[in-house]
Amino acid sequence: MIKKYSYKEQDITLDIVMKIEKIVRLVSQKTGKTFEEALGEFYDSNNYKALQNTNSVLWAESSEYIVDELRREWKSRRLS
């Protein structure tokens, strides 16, 4: 069962699920990883945690913006 997400008492679950799918597809295309590999890495990211926190309003950003933020996160992890 999918967790329900809401923002200001509005159900945004479908918006978030669709956003996750698009983000993972973009990551998969840009990196050459399978959808499943990209999904696993996304689920392990701080950006995914922020996306789940609907008060952060990251869900309202474009998928491309979130992918850029995700790439910055992964790059900073490698440099640490």
PyMOL Python script that loads the backbone (N, CA, C, O; Angstrom):
from pymol import cmd

cmd.read_pdbstr("""\
ATOM      1  N   MET A   1       0.842  -1.186   0.000  1.00  0.00           N
ATOM      2  CA  MET A   1       0.000   0.000   0.000  1.00  0.00           C
ATOM      3  C   MET A   1       0.888   1.250   0.000  1.00  0.00           C
ATOM      4  O   MET A   1       1.914   1.291   0.678  1.00  0.00           O
ATOM      5  N   ILE A   2       0.491   2.242  -0.747  1.00  0.00           N
ATOM      6  CA  ILE A   2       1.252   3.482  -0.880  1.00  0.00           C
ATOM      7  C   ILE A   2       0.885   4.421   0.264  1.00  0.00           C
ATOM      8  O   ILE A   2      -0.283   4.583   0.618  1.00  0.00           O
ATOM      9  N   LYS A   3       1.924   5.036   0.830  1.00  0.00           N
ATOM     10  CA  LYS A   3       1.713   6.042   1.862  1.00  0.00           C
ATOM     11  C   LYS A   3       0.984   7.220   1.235  1.00  0.00           C
ATOM     12  O   LYS A   3       1.260   7.600   0.097  1.00  0.00           O
ATOM     13  N   LYS A   4       0.061   7.789   1.977  1.00  0.00           N
ATOM     14  CA  LYS A   4      -0.662   8.953   1.476  1.00  0.00           C
ATOM     15  C   LYS A   4       0.084  10.223   1.860  1.00  0.00           C
ATOM     16  O   LYS A   4       0.546  10.375   2.991  1.00  0.00           O
ATOM     17  N   TYR A   5       0.192  11.124   0.904  1.00  0.00           N
ATOM     18  CA  TYR A   5       0.849  12.400   1.117  1.00  0.00           C
ATOM     19  C   TYR A   5      -0.176  13.512   0.985  1.00  0.00           C
ATOM     20  O   TYR A   5      -1.044  13.470   0.112  1.00  0.00           O
ATOM     21  N   SER A   6      -0.071  14.500   1.850  1.00  0.00           N
ATOM     22  CA  SER A   6      -0.996  15.627   1.734  1.00  0.00           C
ATOM     23  C   SER A   6      -0.247  16.928   2.011  1.00  0.00           C
ATOM     24  O   SER A   6       0.769  16.957   2.706  1.00  0.00           O
ATOM     25  N   TYR A   7      -0.782  17.983   1.448  1.00  0.00           N
ATOM     26  CA  TYR A   7      -0.240  19.319   1.643  1.00  0.00           C
ATOM     27  C   TYR A   7      -1.419  20.266   1.765  1.00  0.00           C
ATOM     28  O   TYR A   7      -2.261  20.349   0.871  1.00  0.00           O
ATOM     29  N   LYS A   8      -1.469  20.974   2.876  1.00  0.00           N
ATOM     30  CA  LYS A   8      -2.592  21.882   3.151  1.00  0.00           C
ATOM     31  C   LYS A   8      -3.928  21.176   2.943  1.00  0.00           C
ATOM     32  O   LYS A   8      -4.846  21.698   2.309  1.00  0.00           O
ATOM     33  N   GLU A   9      -4.001  19.977   3.496  1.00  0.00           N
ATOM     34  CA  GLU A   9      -5.210  19.141   3.490  1.00  0.00           C
ATOM     35  C   GLU A   9      -5.626  18.656   2.100  1.00  0.00           C
ATOM     36  O   GLU A   9      -6.748  18.181   1.922  1.00  0.00           O
ATOM     37  N   GLN A  10      -4.739  18.770   1.124  1.00  0.00           N
ATOM     38  CA  GLN A  10      -4.997  18.260  -0.220  1.00  0.00           C
ATOM     39  C   GLN A  10      -4.173  16.992  -0.429  1.00  0.00           C
ATOM     40  O   GLN A  10      -2.996  16.946  -0.072  1.00  0.00           O
ATOM     41  N   ASP A  11      -4.788  15.974  -1.003  1.00  0.00           N
ATOM     42  CA  ASP A  11      -4.081  14.732  -1.281  1.00  0.00           C
ATOM     43  C   ASP A  11      -3.186  14.948  -2.508  1.00  0.00           C
ATOM     44  O   ASP A  11      -3.669  15.230  -3.605  1.00  0.00           O
ATOM     45  N   ILE A  12      -1.874  14.809  -2.295  1.00  0.00           N
ATOM     46  CA  ILE A  12      -0.910  14.990  -3.390  1.00  0.00           C
ATOM     47  C   ILE A  12      -0.153  13.691  -3.664  1.00  0.00           C
ATOM     48  O   ILE A  12       0.915  13.704  -4.275  1.00  0.00           O
ATOM     49  N   THR A  13      -0.711  12.580  -3.209  1.00  0.00           N
ATOM     50  CA  THR A  13      -0.051  11.283  -3.356  1.00  0.00           C
ATOM     51  C   THR A  13       0.269  10.979  -4.814  1.00  0.00           C
ATOM     52  O   THR A  13       1.398  10.603  -5.132  1.00  0.00           O
ATOM     53  N   LEU A  14      -0.693  11.133  -5.690  1.00  0.00           N
ATOM     54  CA  LEU A  14      -0.465  10.838  -7.105  1.00  0.00           C
ATOM     55  C   LEU A  14       0.617  11.748  -7.684  1.00  0.00           C
ATOM     56  O   LEU A  14       1.444  11.298  -8.478  1.00  0.00           O
ATOM     57  N   ASP A  15       0.618  13.012  -7.297  1.00  0.00           N
ATOM     58  CA  ASP A  15       1.654  13.947  -7.768  1.00  0.00           C
ATOM     59  C   ASP A  15       3.043  13.451  -7.378  1.00  0.00           C
ATOM     60  O   ASP A  15       3.963  13.471  -8.195  1.00  0.00           O
ATOM     61  N   ILE A  16       3.193  13.011  -6.145  1.00  0.00           N
ATOM     62  CA  ILE A  16       4.501  12.559  -5.662  1.00  0.00           C
ATOM     63  C   ILE A  16       4.908  11.255  -6.328  1.00  0.00           C
ATOM     64  O   ILE A  16       6.065  11.097  -6.718  1.00  0.00           O
ATOM     65  N   VAL A  17       3.981  10.324  -6.464  1.00  0.00           N
ATOM     66  CA  VAL A  17       4.297   9.043  -7.115  1.00  0.00           C
ATOM     67  C   VAL A  17       4.726   9.278  -8.564  1.00  0.00           C
ATOM     68  O   VAL A  17       5.695   8.679  -9.030  1.00  0.00           O
ATOM     69  N   MET A  18       4.013  10.139  -9.269  1.00  0.00           N
ATOM     70  CA  MET A  18       4.371  10.444 -10.653  1.00  0.00           C
ATOM     71  C   MET A  18       5.719  11.168 -10.724  1.00  0.00           C
ATOM     72  O   MET A  18       6.506  10.928 -11.640  1.00  0.00           O
ATOM     73  N   LYS A  19       5.983  12.050  -9.760  1.00  0.00           N
ATOM     74  CA  LYS A  19       7.254  12.779  -9.717  1.00  0.00           C
ATOM     75  C   LYS A  19       8.408  11.800  -9.505  1.00  0.00           C
ATOM     76  O   LYS A  19       9.439  11.904 -10.170  1.00  0.00           O
ATOM     77  N   ILE A  20       8.239  10.851  -8.585  1.00  0.00           N
ATOM     78  CA  ILE A  20       9.274   9.848  -8.324  1.00  0.00           C
ATOM     79  C   ILE A  20       9.556   9.047  -9.586  1.00  0.00           C
ATOM     80  O   ILE A  20      10.715   8.812  -9.926  1.00  0.00           O
ATOM     81  N   GLU A  21       8.513   8.631 -10.274  1.00  0.00           N
ATOM     82  CA  GLU A  21       8.697   7.841 -11.502  1.00  0.00           C
ATOM     83  C   GLU A  21       9.477   8.632 -12.542  1.00  0.00           C
ATOM     84  O   GLU A  21      10.373   8.091 -13.189  1.00  0.00           O
ATOM     85  N   LYS A  22       9.145   9.903 -12.706  1.00  0.00           N
ATOM     86  CA  LYS A  22       9.842  10.716 -13.704  1.00  0.00           C
ATOM     87  C   LYS A  22      11.294  10.963 -13.300  1.00  0.00           C
ATOM     88  O   LYS A  22      12.188  10.907 -14.144  1.00  0.00           O
ATOM     89  N   ILE A  23      11.534  11.233 -12.032  1.00  0.00           N
ATOM     90  CA  ILE A  23      12.898  11.448 -11.541  1.00  0.00           C
ATOM     91  C   ILE A  23      13.746  10.221 -11.809  1.00  0.00           C
ATOM     92  O   ILE A  23      14.860  10.325 -12.323  1.00  0.00           O
ATOM     93  N   VAL A  24      13.221   9.063 -11.460  1.00  0.00           N
ATOM     94  CA  VAL A  24      13.982   7.818 -11.625  1.00  0.00           C
ATOM     95  C   VAL A  24      14.230   7.530 -13.099  1.00  0.00           C
ATOM     96  O   VAL A  24      15.313   7.068 -13.458  1.00  0.00           O
ATOM     97  N   ARG A  25      13.258   7.792 -13.952  1.00  0.00           N
ATOM     98  CA  ARG A  25      13.464   7.600 -15.398  1.00  0.00           C
ATOM     99  C   ARG A  25      14.573   8.532 -15.913  1.00  0.00           C
ATOM    100  O   ARG A  25      15.425   8.111 -16.696  1.00  0.00           O
ATOM    101  N   LEU A  26      14.558   9.782 -15.476  1.00  0.00           N
ATOM    102  CA  LEU A  26      15.596  10.724 -15.907  1.00  0.00           C
ATOM    103  C   LEU A  26      16.980  10.280 -15.423  1.00  0.00           C
ATOM    104  O   LEU A  26      17.949  10.328 -16.180  1.00  0.00           O
ATOM    105  N   VAL A  27      17.068   9.849 -14.169  1.00  0.00           N
ATOM    106  CA  VAL A  27      18.345   9.369 -13.635  1.00  0.00           C
ATOM    107  C   VAL A  27      18.811   8.161 -14.430  1.00  0.00           C
ATOM    108  O   VAL A  27      19.986   8.055 -14.779  1.00  0.00           O
ATOM    109  N   SER A  28      17.894   7.258 -14.713  1.00  0.00           N
ATOM    110  CA  SER A  28      18.225   6.055 -15.475  1.00  0.00           C
ATOM    111  C   SER A  28      18.756   6.422 -16.861  1.00  0.00           C
ATOM    112  O   SER A  28      19.755   5.861 -17.310  1.00  0.00           O
ATOM    113  N   GLN A  29      18.103   7.349 -17.532  1.00  0.00           N
ATOM    114  CA  GLN A  29      18.537   7.774 -18.862  1.00  0.00           C
ATOM    115  C   GLN A  29      19.896   8.461 -18.822  1.00  0.00           C
ATOM    116  O   GLN A  29      20.740   8.217 -19.684  1.00  0.00           O
ATOM    117  N   LYS A  30      20.116   9.321 -17.822  1.00  0.00           N
ATOM    118  CA  LYS A  30      21.360  10.088 -17.747  1.00  0.00           C
ATOM    119  C   LYS A  30      22.555   9.242 -17.311  1.00  0.00           C
ATOM    120  O   LYS A  30      23.694   9.542 -17.667  1.00  0.00           O
ATOM    121  N   THR A  31      22.293   8.182 -16.537  1.00  0.00           N
ATOM    122  CA  THR A  31      23.398   7.389 -15.990  1.00  0.00           C
ATOM    123  C   THR A  31      23.580   6.041 -16.685  1.00  0.00           C
ATOM    124  O   THR A  31      24.625   5.406 -16.544  1.00  0.00           O
ATOM    125  N   GLY A  32      22.570   5.605 -17.431  1.00  0.00           N
ATOM    126  CA  GLY A  32      22.638   4.293 -18.065  1.00  0.00           C
ATOM    127  C   GLY A  32      22.308   3.152 -17.114  1.00  0.00           C
ATOM    128  O   GLY A  32      22.438   1.982 -17.474  1.00  0.00           O
ATOM    129  N   LYS A  33      21.882   3.487 -15.904  1.00  0.00           N
ATOM    130  CA  LYS A  33      21.497   2.463 -14.931  1.00  0.00           C
ATOM    131  C   LYS A  33      20.086   1.987 -15.233  1.00  0.00           C
ATOM    132  O   LYS A  33      19.303   2.683 -15.880  1.00  0.00           O
ATOM    133  N   THR A  34      19.777   0.789 -14.752  1.00  0.00           N
ATOM    134  CA  THR A  34      18.418   0.295 -14.919  1.00  0.00           C
ATOM    135  C   THR A  34      17.486   1.122 -14.047  1.00  0.00           C
ATOM    136  O   THR A  34      17.928   1.812 -13.129  1.00  0.00           O
ATOM    137  N   PHE A  35      16.207   1.048 -14.338  1.00  0.00           N
ATOM    138  CA  PHE A  35      15.213   1.755 -13.536  1.00  0.00           C
ATOM    139  C   PHE A  35      15.312   1.306 -12.084  1.00  0.00           C
ATOM    140  O   PHE A  35      15.249   2.129 -11.172  1.00  0.00           O
ATOM    141  N   GLU A  36      15.466   0.008 -11.868  1.00  0.00           N
ATOM    142  CA  GLU A  36      15.526  -0.548 -10.518  1.00  0.00           C
ATOM    143  C   GLU A  36      16.763  -0.050  -9.764  1.00  0.00           C
ATOM    144  O   GLU A  36      16.677   0.268  -8.578  1.00  0.00           O
ATOM    145  N   GLU A  37      17.906   0.018 -10.443  1.00  0.00           N
ATOM    146  CA  GLU A  37      19.128   0.522  -9.807  1.00  0.00           C
ATOM    147  C   GLU A  37      18.960   1.997  -9.427  1.00  0.00           C
ATOM    148  O   GLU A  37      19.305   2.407  -8.318  1.00  0.00           O
ATOM    149  N   ALA A  38      18.433   2.773 -10.351  1.00  0.00           N
ATOM    150  CA  ALA A  38      18.229   4.205 -10.105  1.00  0.00           C
ATOM    151  C   ALA A  38      17.221   4.412  -8.977  1.00  0.00           C
ATOM    152  O   ALA A  38      17.387   5.308  -8.149  1.00  0.00           O
ATOM    153  N   LEU A  39      16.189   3.593  -8.944  1.00  0.00           N
ATOM    154  CA  LEU A  39      15.171   3.701  -7.898  1.00  0.00           C
ATOM    155  C   LEU A  39      15.781   3.416  -6.533  1.00  0.00           C
ATOM    156  O   LEU A  39      15.524   4.144  -5.574  1.00  0.00           O
ATOM    157  N   GLY A  40      16.579   2.373  -6.438  1.00  0.00           N
ATOM    158  CA  GLY A  40      17.226   2.038  -5.174  1.00  0.00           C
ATOM    159  C   GLY A  40      18.123   3.153  -4.682  1.00  0.00           C
ATOM    160  O   GLY A  40      18.112   3.478  -3.494  1.00  0.00           O
ATOM    161  N   GLU A  41      18.895   3.741  -5.570  1.00  0.00           N
ATOM    162  CA  GLU A  41      19.784   4.841  -5.193  1.00  0.00           C
ATOM    163  C   GLU A  41      18.989   6.082  -4.797  1.00  0.00           C
ATOM    164  O   GLU A  41      19.369   6.803  -3.874  1.00  0.00           O
ATOM    165  N   PHE A  42      17.892   6.324  -5.497  1.00  0.00           N
ATOM    166  CA  PHE A  42      17.052   7.472  -5.152  1.00  0.00           C
ATOM    167  C   PHE A  42      16.431   7.286  -3.772  1.00  0.00           C
ATOM    168  O   PHE A  42      16.407   8.221  -2.972  1.00  0.00           O
ATOM    169  N   TYR A  43      15.928   6.082  -3.489  1.00  0.00           N
ATOM    170  CA  TYR A  43      15.335   5.810  -2.178  1.00  0.00           C
ATOM    171  C   TYR A  43      16.342   6.002  -1.053  1.00  0.00           C
ATOM    172  O   TYR A  43      15.949   6.267   0.084  1.00  0.00           O
ATOM    173  N   ASP A  44      17.615   5.875  -1.343  1.00  0.00           N
ATOM    174  CA  ASP A  44      18.667   6.018  -0.328  1.00  0.00           C
ATOM    175  C   ASP A  44      19.180   7.456  -0.213  1.00  0.00           C
ATOM    176  O   ASP A  44      20.159   7.701   0.491  1.00  0.00           O
ATOM    177  N   SER A  45      18.548   8.392  -0.880  1.00  0.00           N
ATOM    178  CA  SER A  45      19.057   9.766  -0.935  1.00  0.00           C
ATOM    179  C   SER A  45      18.348  10.701   0.050  1.00  0.00           C
ATOM    180  O   SER A  45      17.228  10.447   0.494  1.00  0.00           O
ATOM    181  N   ASN A  46      19.038  11.774   0.365  1.00  0.00           N
ATOM    182  CA  ASN A  46      18.429  12.839   1.180  1.00  0.00           C
ATOM    183  C   ASN A  46      17.327  13.557   0.410  1.00  0.00           C
ATOM    184  O   ASN A  46      16.368  14.056   1.000  1.00  0.00           O
ATOM    185  N   ASN A  47      17.470  13.605  -0.904  1.00  0.00           N
ATOM    186  CA  ASN A  47      16.433  14.240  -1.726  1.00  0.00           C
ATOM    187  C   ASN A  47      15.117  13.474  -1.641  1.00  0.00           C
ATOM    188  O   ASN A  47      14.048  14.083  -1.631  1.00  0.00           O
ATOM    189  N   TYR A  48      15.185  12.158  -1.579  1.00  0.00           N
ATOM    190  CA  TYR A  48      13.969  11.359  -1.429  1.00  0.00           C
ATOM    191  C   TYR A  48      13.334  11.645  -0.072  1.00  0.00           C
ATOM    192  O   TYR A  48      12.117  11.795   0.028  1.00  0.00           O
ATOM    193  N   LYS A  49      14.156  11.721   0.967  1.00  0.00           N
ATOM    194  CA  LYS A  49      13.632  12.031   2.300  1.00  0.00           C
ATOM    195  C   LYS A  49      12.954  13.397   2.298  1.00  0.00           C
ATOM    196  O   LYS A  49      11.890  13.567   2.893  1.00  0.00           O
ATOM    197  N   ALA A  50      13.573  14.374   1.624  1.00  0.00           N
ATOM    198  CA  ALA A  50      12.985  15.709   1.543  1.00  0.00           C
ATOM    199  C   ALA A  50      11.682  15.682   0.741  1.00  0.00           C
ATOM    200  O   ALA A  50      10.738  16.403   1.065  1.00  0.00           O
ATOM    201  N   LEU A  51      11.633  14.867  -0.287  1.00  0.00           N
ATOM    202  CA  LEU A  51      10.428  14.761  -1.105  1.00  0.00           C
ATOM    203  C   LEU A  51       9.275  14.178  -0.294  1.00  0.00           C
ATOM    204  O   LEU A  51       8.120  14.556  -0.493  1.00  0.00           O
ATOM    205  N   GLN A  52       9.583  13.266   0.611  1.00  0.00           N
ATOM    206  CA  GLN A  52       8.544  12.672   1.462  1.00  0.00           C
ATOM    207  C   GLN A  52       8.001  13.670   2.476  1.00  0.00           C
ATOM    208  O   GLN A  52       6.857  13.544   2.915  1.00  0.00           O
ATOM    209  N   ASN A  53       8.805  14.657   2.853  1.00  0.00           N
ATOM    210  CA  ASN A  53       8.365  15.687   3.777  1.00  0.00           C
ATOM    211  C   ASN A  53       7.645  16.758   2.958  1.00  0.00           C
ATOM    212  O   ASN A  53       8.283  17.651   2.400  1.00  0.00           O
ATOM    213  N   THR A  54       6.348  16.670   2.888  1.00  0.00           N
ATOM    214  CA  THR A  54       5.594  17.565   1.996  1.00  0.00           C
ATOM    215  C   THR A  54       5.715  19.024   2.392  1.00  0.00           C
ATOM    216  O   THR A  54       5.479  19.903   1.563  1.00  0.00           O
ATOM    217  N   ASN A  55       6.075  19.305   3.629  1.00  0.00           N
ATOM    218  CA  ASN A  55       6.271  20.700   4.046  1.00  0.00           C
ATOM    219  C   ASN A  55       7.517  21.313   3.428  1.00  0.00           C
ATOM    220  O   ASN A  55       7.652  22.536   3.396  1.00  0.00           O
ATOM    221  N   SER A  56       8.425  20.485   2.937  1.00  0.00           N
ATOM    222  CA  SER A  56       9.624  21.009   2.273  1.00  0.00           C
ATOM    223  C   SER A  56       9.293  21.563   0.888  1.00  0.00           C
ATOM    224  O   SER A  56      10.104  22.283   0.306  1.00  0.00           O
ATOM    225  N   VAL A  57       8.152  21.249   0.370  1.00  0.00           N
ATOM    226  CA  VAL A  57       7.647  21.605  -0.961  1.00  0.00           C
ATOM    227  C   VAL A  57       8.609  21.268  -2.104  1.00  0.00           C
ATOM    228  O   VAL A  57       8.498  21.829  -3.194  1.00  0.00           O
ATOM    229  N   LEU A  58       9.543  20.361  -1.859  1.00  0.00           N
ATOM    230  CA  LEU A  58      10.392  19.882  -2.951  1.00  0.00           C
ATOM    231  C   LEU A  58       9.535  19.223  -4.026  1.00  0.00           C
ATOM    232  O   LEU A  58       9.871  19.267  -5.209  1.00  0.00           O
ATOM    233  N   TRP A  59       8.433  18.614  -3.615  1.00  0.00           N
ATOM    234  CA  TRP A  59       7.535  17.953  -4.563  1.00  0.00           C
ATOM    235  C   TRP A  59       6.996  18.934  -5.612  1.00  0.00           C
ATOM    236  O   TRP A  59       6.578  18.510  -6.690  1.00  0.00           O
ATOM    237  N   ALA A  60       7.001  20.212  -5.316  1.00  0.00           N
ATOM    238  CA  ALA A  60       6.476  21.209  -6.253  1.00  0.00           C
ATOM    239  C   ALA A  60       7.513  21.634  -7.298  1.00  0.00           C
ATOM    240  O   ALA A  60       7.171  22.283  -8.287  1.00  0.00           O
ATOM    241  N   GLU A  61       8.766  21.271  -7.080  1.00  0.00           N
ATOM    242  CA  GLU A  61       9.833  21.595  -8.041  1.00  0.00           C
ATOM    243  C   GLU A  61       9.747  20.665  -9.242  1.00  0.00           C
ATOM    244  O   GLU A  61       9.108  19.615  -9.178  1.00  0.00           O
ATOM    245  N   SER A  62      10.381  21.048 -10.320  1.00  0.00           N
ATOM    246  CA  SER A  62      10.376  20.210 -11.516  1.00  0.00           C
ATOM    247  C   SER A  62      11.227  18.964 -11.277  1.00  0.00           C
ATOM    248  O   SER A  62      12.131  18.966 -10.442  1.00  0.00           O
ATOM    249  N   SER A  63      10.929  17.926 -12.006  1.00  0.00           N
ATOM    250  CA  SER A  63      11.705  16.684 -11.916  1.00  0.00           C
ATOM    251  C   SER A  63      13.158  16.937 -12.280  1.00  0.00           C
ATOM    252  O   SER A  63      14.061  16.374 -11.661  1.00  0.00           O
ATOM    253  N   GLU A  64      13.388  17.772 -13.270  1.00  0.00           N
ATOM    254  CA  GLU A  64      14.749  18.092 -13.704  1.00  0.00           C
ATOM    255  C   GLU A  64      15.532  18.786 -12.596  1.00  0.00           C
ATOM    256  O   GLU A  64      16.713  18.504 -12.398  1.00  0.00           O
ATOM    257  N   TYR A  65      14.881  19.685 -11.878  1.00  0.00           N
ATOM    258  CA  TYR A  65      15.524  20.368 -10.757  1.00  0.00           C
ATOM    259  C   TYR A  65      15.922  19.345  -9.689  1.00  0.00           C
ATOM    260  O   TYR A  65      17.038  19.388  -9.172  1.00  0.00           O
ATOM    261  N   ILE A  66      15.019  18.440  -9.363  1.00  0.00           N
ATOM    262  CA  ILE A  66      15.294  17.439  -8.331  1.00  0.00           C
ATOM    263  C   ILE A  66      16.423  16.515  -8.770  1.00  0.00           C
ATOM    264  O   ILE A  66      17.253  16.125  -7.949  1.00  0.00           O
ATOM    265  N   VAL A  67      16.466  16.161 -10.047  1.00  0.00           N
ATOM    266  CA  VAL A  67      17.563  15.320 -10.559  1.00  0.00           C
ATOM    267  C   VAL A  67      18.890  16.060 -10.416  1.00  0.00           C
ATOM    268  O   VAL A  67      19.890  15.455 -10.030  1.00  0.00           O
ATOM    269  N   ASP A  68      18.916  17.351 -10.718  1.00  0.00           N
ATOM    270  CA  ASP A  68      20.140  18.143 -10.543  1.00  0.00           C
ATOM    271  C   ASP A  68      20.567  18.162  -9.076  1.00  0.00           C
ATOM    272  O   ASP A  68      21.750  18.016  -8.769  1.00  0.00           O
ATOM    273  N   GLU A  69      19.610  18.341  -8.179  1.00  0.00           N
ATOM    274  CA  GLU A  69      19.913  18.322  -6.747  1.00  0.00           C
ATOM    275  C   GLU A  69      20.427  16.946  -6.318  1.00  0.00           C
ATOM    276  O   GLU A  69      21.341  16.841  -5.500  1.00  0.00           O
ATOM    277  N   LEU A  70      19.847  15.926  -6.866  1.00  0.00           N
ATOM    278  CA  LEU A  70      20.256  14.558  -6.563  1.00  0.00           C
ATOM    279  C   LEU A  70      21.687  14.307  -7.026  1.00  0.00           C
ATOM    280  O   LEU A  70      22.476  13.695  -6.307  1.00  0.00           O
ATOM    281  N   ARG A  71      22.015  14.771  -8.205  1.00  0.00           N
ATOM    282  CA  ARG A  71      23.388  14.605  -8.726  1.00  0.00           C
ATOM    283  C   ARG A  71      24.389  15.365  -7.864  1.00  0.00           C
ATOM    284  O   ARG A  71      25.497  14.883  -7.627  1.00  0.00           O
ATOM    285  N   ARG A  72      24.001  16.566  -7.387  1.00  0.00           N
ATOM    286  CA  ARG A  72      24.875  17.318  -6.484  1.00  0.00           C
ATOM    287  C   ARG A  72      25.076  16.553  -5.169  1.00  0.00           C
ATOM    288  O   ARG A  72      26.182  16.505  -4.630  1.00  0.00           O
ATOM    289  N   GLU A  73      24.006  15.967  -4.673  1.00  0.00           N
ATOM    290  CA  GLU A  73      24.110  15.177  -3.440  1.00  0.00           C
ATOM    291  C   GLU A  73      25.072  14.013  -3.635  1.00  0.00           C
ATOM    292  O   GLU A  73      25.948  13.788  -2.800  1.00  0.00           O
ATOM    293  N   TRP A  74      24.919  13.273  -4.726  1.00  0.00           N
ATOM    294  CA  TRP A  74      25.782  12.113  -4.973  1.00  0.00           C
ATOM    295  C   TRP A  74      27.233  12.562  -5.159  1.00  0.00           C
ATOM    296  O   TRP A  74      28.156  11.895  -4.692  1.00  0.00           O
ATOM    297  N   LYS A  75      27.430  13.683  -5.837  1.00  0.00           N
ATOM    298  CA  LYS A  75      28.788  14.190  -6.046  1.00  0.00           C
ATOM    299  C   LYS A  75      29.424  14.567  -4.706  1.00  0.00           C
ATOM    300  O   LYS A  75      30.593  14.259  -4.472  1.00  0.00           O
ATOM    301  N   SER A  76      28.679  15.220  -3.837  1.00  0.00           N
ATOM    302  CA  SER A  76      29.232  15.620  -2.534  1.00  0.00           C
ATOM    303  C   SER A  76      29.520  14.393  -1.667  1.00  0.00           C
ATOM    304  O   SER A  76      30.459  14.420  -0.872  1.00  0.00           O
ATOM    305  N   ARG A  77      28.754  13.343  -1.798  1.00  0.00           N
ATOM    306  CA  ARG A  77      29.021  12.100  -1.059  1.00  0.00           C
ATOM    307  C   ARG A  77      30.343  11.496  -1.509  1.00  0.00           C
ATOM    308  O   ARG A  77      31.118  11.007  -0.687  1.00  0.00           O
ATOM    309  N   ARG A  78      30.599  11.526  -2.802  1.00  0.00           N
ATOM    310  CA  ARG A  78      31.862  10.957  -3.330  1.00  0.00           C
ATOM    311  C   ARG A  78      33.071  11.767  -2.878  1.00  0.00           C
ATOM    312  O   ARG A  78      34.154  11.217  -2.682  1.00  0.00           O
ATOM    313  N   LEU A  79      32.885  13.083  -2.711  1.00  0.00           N
ATOM    314  CA  LEU A  79      33.981  13.945  -2.305  1.00  0.00           C
ATOM    315  C   LEU A  79      34.247  13.880  -0.802  1.00  0.00           C
ATOM    316  O   LEU A  79      35.324  14.258  -0.341  1.00  0.00           O
ATOM    317  N   SER A  80      33.274  13.406  -0.051  1.00  0.00           N
ATOM    318  CA  SER A  80      33.445  13.332   1.411  1.00  0.00           C
ATOM    319  C   SER A  80      34.322  12.184   1.829  1.00  0.00           C
ATOM    320  O   SER A  80      34.559  11.991   3.022  1.00  0.00           O
TER     321      SER A  80
END
""", "prot")
cmd.dss("prot")
cmd.show_as("cartoon", "prot")
cmd.util.cbc("prot")
cmd.orient("prot")
